[in-house]
Every structure is written in C-alpha cells, then in structure tokens.
Amino acid sequence: MKIVLLLVYMQIPYRKPGVYNYAKKDPLITADKFAQLQNKLERLKRNHPGAAAEVARLAQLGDFSENAEYQLAKGRLRRINNDIQILENQLYQAKIIQPQNTDKIQVGHTITVLIKNEQKKYTLLGSEETDPQKGVISHNSPLGSALLGRGIGEVIKVNTGDKIVEYKIIKIE
C-alpha cells in the first residue's frame, strides 16, 4: 500500500499597491479647491437617485447572475456611494490655507528664490494641489519642507538625490 502526501498551498490574492490605499489625505487645501470638491460632491449626490433607480429597475428583470446590465449598474452605484463618502470625509477634515504674515514662509505663500543666478517662483500648498510644472509644490516635498519657517535672505540646501542645490529666498508673498 502506497501513501501519497499532497500539499496544497493557499494562494494569497495579489493586489496592486495603492488600489486599496486608505491613507489620510492632506487636509490643507485652498478655498478654490474646497469649492471644487463641494461641486463634485453635489454633482454625485444629484446622480445618486438616478443610479439607484436604474439598479432597482434592472433588479426586476430577474436572475442577477446573468444580468450584466444589473451588475454594471450596481458597480456604478457602488462607485458613486464610495466617492460621496470619500469627498464628505475629505471636506469634513479640510483646513483652508490662510497664511498669516509674510515674515516667515507658511503654507499658502508664493516664494521667489534664486537658484544659480536664476529666479524661480514657487507656491507652497497642500499635497492635493501640487503641480510642479506650474511651480506649485507641496509642503511635504523636500524643497517645501526646507522652505517652511524660513525668511527673506536665508539660504537653504536641498538634496535632490544626485546633488545638493542651494536656494536663496528673495521674496515672500
């Protein structure tokens, strides 16, 4: 009599990084971004009753397992519900950027710096609104965090990975 040992390994599902990332969003946003998020939330809430009605209508057609239209409508309703929940939470936690003085750099300021005899302007905002191509940087970026709390005339050094770049602060707006 021969005994066969069979090992079965349970495979863990692979999920792409970031897809199920529920990290808290940066609460610092401008008043314009706050208004944009409110408009998006209102638009989603207006679409919600129609999506729910569509799911109810398609549910009456019968077998859910073979009703592709129902599955798609249900997925759309889930996305709308999820987006509404995320936006409501983001708006609840939002802190509107309002810099107080121009002596020291704060989030919301526009800073003019001198880099190798060339002037550049950067606007320091929250992570949600960054656009390095337009000179909008995050307060969490290496340059942004180095600029925070500094004043006019100060020179900061930022490690860019392969070299160290010096920035001289010329103007704070």
C-alpha beads as a LAMMPS data file, in Angstrom:
LAMMPS data file: protein, C-alpha beads

173 atoms
172 bonds

1 atom types
1 bond types

-500.0 500.0 xlo xhi
-500.0 500.0 ylo yhi
-500.0 500.0 zlo zhi

Masses

1 110.0

Atoms # bond

1 1 1 0.000 0.000 0.000
2 1 1 1.418 3.345 -1.072
3 1 1 0.648 6.639 0.754
4 1 1 0.685 9.837 -1.266
5 1 1 1.107 13.095 0.516
6 1 1 -0.456 16.005 -1.279
7 1 1 0.384 19.520 -0.169
8 1 1 -1.949 22.273 -1.158
9 1 1 -0.845 25.858 -0.810
10 1 1 -3.399 28.554 -0.494
11 1 1 -2.662 31.381 -2.879
12 1 1 -2.992 34.865 -1.473
13 1 1 -4.626 37.289 -3.906
14 1 1 -2.250 39.852 -5.385
15 1 1 -3.412 43.437 -5.152
16 1 1 -1.763 46.315 -6.896
17 1 1 -0.209 48.799 -4.492
18 1 1 -2.279 51.907 -3.988
19 1 1 -5.583 50.442 -5.134
20 1 1 -6.695 49.723 -1.585
21 1 1 -4.751 52.552 -0.035
22 1 1 -6.827 54.319 2.585
23 1 1 -4.146 56.735 3.759
24 1 1 -5.463 60.026 5.045
25 1 1 -5.424 62.801 2.501
26 1 1 -3.608 66.031 3.233
27 1 1 -6.250 68.285 4.856
28 1 1 -4.586 71.553 3.725
29 1 1 -6.415 72.933 0.675
30 1 1 -7.206 76.325 -0.802
31 1 1 -10.701 77.825 -0.772
32 1 1 -10.915 77.226 -4.556
33 1 1 -10.109 73.523 -4.167
34 1 1 -12.674 73.290 -1.336
35 1 1 -15.331 74.776 -3.645
36 1 1 -14.363 72.331 -6.436
37 1 1 -14.738 69.384 -4.069
38 1 1 -18.129 70.672 -2.883
39 1 1 -19.323 70.999 -6.505
40 1 1 -18.159 67.464 -7.265
41 1 1 -19.987 66.167 -4.172
42 1 1 -23.213 67.953 -5.171
43 1 1 -22.957 66.501 -8.694
44 1 1 -22.513 62.979 -7.288
45 1 1 -25.462 63.418 -4.943
46 1 1 -27.616 64.571 -7.883
47 1 1 -26.618 61.430 -9.851
48 1 1 -27.251 59.058 -6.926
49 1 1 -31.089 58.794 -7.133
50 1 1 -30.948 58.069 -10.865
51 1 1 -28.320 55.360 -10.382
52 1 1 -30.308 53.790 -7.525
53 1 1 -33.494 53.828 -9.621
54 1 1 -31.630 52.149 -12.502
55 1 1 -30.402 49.377 -10.177
56 1 1 -33.948 48.848 -8.869
57 1 1 -35.367 48.740 -12.418
58 1 1 -32.767 46.223 -13.589
59 1 1 -33.241 44.091 -10.455
60 1 1 -36.827 43.449 -11.538
61 1 1 -35.637 41.780 -14.749
62 1 1 -34.824 38.560 -12.932
63 1 1 -31.706 36.430 -12.499
64 1 1 -28.898 38.565 -11.056
65 1 1 -26.093 36.186 -12.019
66 1 1 -26.737 36.529 -15.750
67 1 1 -27.944 40.129 -15.759
68 1 1 -24.868 42.047 -16.941
69 1 1 -26.695 45.371 -17.054
70 1 1 -27.656 44.944 -13.404
71 1 1 -24.055 44.140 -12.427
72 1 1 -22.766 47.243 -14.238
73 1 1 -25.424 49.490 -12.715
74 1 1 -24.702 48.106 -9.254
75 1 1 -20.961 48.754 -9.749
76 1 1 -21.709 52.338 -10.836
77 1 1 -23.876 52.891 -7.747
78 1 1 -21.115 51.492 -5.505
79 1 1 -18.571 53.889 -7.079
80 1 1 -20.903 56.846 -6.551
81 1 1 -21.505 55.860 -2.910
82 1 1 -17.774 55.391 -2.318
83 1 1 -16.883 58.725 -3.950
84 1 1 -19.557 60.517 -1.890
85 1 1 -18.189 59.026 1.324
86 1 1 -14.576 59.935 0.456
87 1 1 -15.481 63.519 -0.515
88 1 1 -17.631 64.081 2.572
89 1 1 -14.791 62.864 4.772
90 1 1 -12.221 64.991 2.921
91 1 1 -14.395 68.119 3.204
92 1 1 -15.050 67.445 6.891
93 1 1 -11.310 67.224 7.622
94 1 1 -10.283 70.069 5.290
95 1 1 -8.339 73.023 6.607
96 1 1 -8.444 76.111 4.391
97 1 1 -4.997 77.586 3.779
98 1 1 -4.768 81.160 5.073
99 1 1 -1.189 82.374 5.593
100 1 1 -0.975 84.973 8.389
101 1 1 2.204 87.009 7.923
102 1 1 4.948 87.333 5.347
103 1 1 7.953 87.338 7.717
104 1 1 8.316 83.563 7.646
105 1 1 7.254 81.143 4.921
106 1 1 3.984 79.304 5.574
107 1 1 1.716 77.082 3.529
108 1 1 -0.098 79.307 1.038
109 1 1 2.765 81.700 0.354
110 1 1 4.356 82.319 -3.011
111 1 1 8.120 82.379 -2.689
112 1 1 10.689 83.785 -5.113
113 1 1 14.067 82.067 -4.838
114 1 1 17.417 82.472 -6.545
115 1 1 18.984 79.297 -7.951
116 1 1 22.338 79.692 -9.744
117 1 1 21.569 83.352 -10.620
118 1 1 18.103 82.427 -11.938
119 1 1 14.874 83.476 -10.215
120 1 1 12.045 80.983 -9.776
121 1 1 8.650 81.299 -8.120
122 1 1 7.062 78.541 -6.082
123 1 1 3.671 78.432 -4.415
124 1 1 3.636 76.271 -1.297
125 1 1 0.333 74.361 -0.937
126 1 1 -1.013 71.047 0.375
127 1 1 -0.317 67.714 -1.291
128 1 1 -3.709 67.639 -3.048
129 1 1 -2.949 70.647 -5.249
130 1 1 0.676 70.211 -6.277
131 1 1 1.706 70.864 -9.854
132 1 1 5.496 71.166 -10.170
133 1 1 5.191 72.183 -13.841
134 1 1 3.328 75.328 -12.740
135 1 1 5.536 75.980 -9.707
136 1 1 3.047 74.665 -7.135
137 1 1 4.872 72.455 -4.628
138 1 1 3.769 70.540 -1.546
139 1 1 4.761 71.498 1.958
140 1 1 5.737 67.810 2.349
141 1 1 8.219 67.859 -0.559
142 1 1 11.946 68.184 0.218
143 1 1 12.017 71.782 -1.058
144 1 1 8.694 72.689 0.567
145 1 1 9.655 71.360 3.986
146 1 1 13.046 73.106 3.759
147 1 1 11.343 76.435 2.944
148 1 1 8.800 76.307 5.798
149 1 1 9.594 78.764 8.573
150 1 1 12.432 80.461 6.680
151 1 1 12.730 84.170 5.981
152 1 1 13.967 86.516 3.265
153 1 1 17.721 86.347 2.667
154 1 1 18.165 82.850 4.070
155 1 1 19.959 80.215 2.003
156 1 1 18.757 76.623 2.167
157 1 1 20.343 73.499 0.756
158 1 1 18.168 70.722 -0.620
159 1 1 19.433 67.250 -1.504
160 1 1 17.901 66.302 -4.879
161 1 1 19.310 62.796 -4.863
162 1 1 22.365 63.235 -7.053
163 1 1 23.387 66.741 -5.973
164 1 1 22.756 69.448 -3.413
165 1 1 21.042 72.598 -4.688
166 1 1 21.199 75.965 -2.905
167 1 1 18.159 78.238 -2.849
168 1 1 18.294 81.850 -1.656
169 1 1 14.948 83.284 -0.577
170 1 1 14.387 86.681 -2.211
171 1 1 10.689 87.438 -1.749
172 1 1 7.684 86.087 0.188
173 1 1 4.164 86.953 -0.988

Bonds

1 1 1 2
2 1 2 3
3 1 3 4
4 1 4 5
5 1 5 6
6 1 6 7
7 1 7 8
8 1 8 9
9 1 9 10
10 1 10 11
11 1 11 12
12 1 12 13
13 1 13 14
14 1 14 15
15 1 15 16
16 1 16 17
17 1 17 18
18 1 18 19
19 1 19 20
20 1 20 21
21 1 21 22
22 1 22 23
23 1 23 24
24 1 24 25
25 1 25 26
26 1 26 27
27 1 27 28
28 1 28 29
29 1 29 30
30 1 30 31
31 1 31 32
32 1 32 33
33 1 33 34
34 1 34 35
35 1 35 36
36 1 36 37
37 1 37 38
38 1 38 39
39 1 39 40
40 1 40 41
41 1 41 42
42 1 42 43
43 1 43 44
44 1 44 45
45 1 45 46
46 1 46 47
47 1 47 48
48 1 48 49
49 1 49 50
50 1 50 51
51 1 51 52
52 1 52 53
53 1 53 54
54 1 54 55
55 1 55 56
56 1 56 57
57 1 57 58
58 1 58 59
59 1 59 60
60 1 60 61
61 1 61 62
62 1 62 63
63 1 63 64
64 1 64 65
65 1 65 66
66 1 66 67
67 1 67 68
68 1 68 69
69 1 69 70
70 1 70 71
71 1 71 72
72 1 72 73
73 1 73 74
74 1 74 75
75 1 75 76
76 1 76 77
77 1 77 78
78 1 78 79
79 1 79 80
80 1 80 81
81 1 81 82
82 1 82 83
83 1 83 84
84 1 84 85
85 1 85 86
86 1 86 87
87 1 87 88
88 1 88 89
89 1 89 90
90 1 90 91
91 1 91 92
92 1 92 93
93 1 93 94
94 1 94 95
95 1 95 96
96 1 96 97
97 1 97 98
98 1 98 99
99 1 99 100
100 1 100 101
101 1 101 102
102 1 102 103
103 1 103 104
104 1 104 105
105 1 105 106
106 1 106 107
107 1 107 108
108 1 108 109
109 1 109 110
110 1 110 111
111 1 111 112
112 1 112 113
113 1 113 114
114 1 114 115
115 1 115 116
116 1 116 117
117 1 117 118
118 1 118 119
119 1 119 120
120 1 120 121
121 1 121 122
122 1 122 123
123 1 123 124
124 1 124 125
125 1 125 126
126 1 126 127
127 1 127 128
128 1 128 129
129 1 129 130
130 1 130 131
131 1 131 132
132 1 132 133
133 1 133 134
134 1 134 135
135 1 135 136
136 1 136 137
137 1 137 138
138 1 138 139
139 1 139 140
140 1 140 141
141 1 141 142
142 1 142 143
143 1 143 144
144 1 144 145
145 1 145 146
146 1 146 147
147 1 147 148
148 1 148 149
149 1 149 150
150 1 150 151
151 1 151 152
152 1 152 153
153 1 153 154
154 1 154 155
155 1 155 156
156 1 156 157
157 1 157 158
158 1 158 159
159 1 159 160
160 1 160 161
161 1 161 162
162 1 162 163
163 1 163 164
164 1 164 165
165 1 165 166
166 1 166 167
167 1 167 168
168 1 168 169
169 1 169 170
170 1 170 171
171 1 171 172
172 1 172 173
